Amino acid sequence: MSENKAELVKKTLVIYGRNGCVYCTKAKELAEKFKESGSIQEIDYRNKDEVDWTREDLAKYFNMDSNYFTSVPQIGSEEEYSNGNKVIIYIGGYNQLVTSTLY
């Protein structure tokens, strides 16, 4: 009996941030380096000033308590697989992105 394993087909780095945030800017710059290296395929930057997201939206997206989110950026990885499954992994803030295994 052969085992069919789903393959990762796309990895998107999702960054919730806002204008004027130094760490949000740094996270976007680092994300571009990840994209250049091929470790992610897309960057989805959700700017608070353009898309009116709330802490409750973050909590629903990352399946966490809304009280956990007190600052920006908040970053996650959205992985899509060949079998249609999508996995969302919470990374944290900028410092957690720097130490992540994305690159």
Secondary structure by P-SEA (a helix, b strand, c coil): cbbbbbcccbbbbbbbbbcccaaaaaaaaaaaaaaaaccccbbbbbccccccccaaaaaaaacccccccccccbbbbbbbccccbbbbbbbccaaaaaacccc
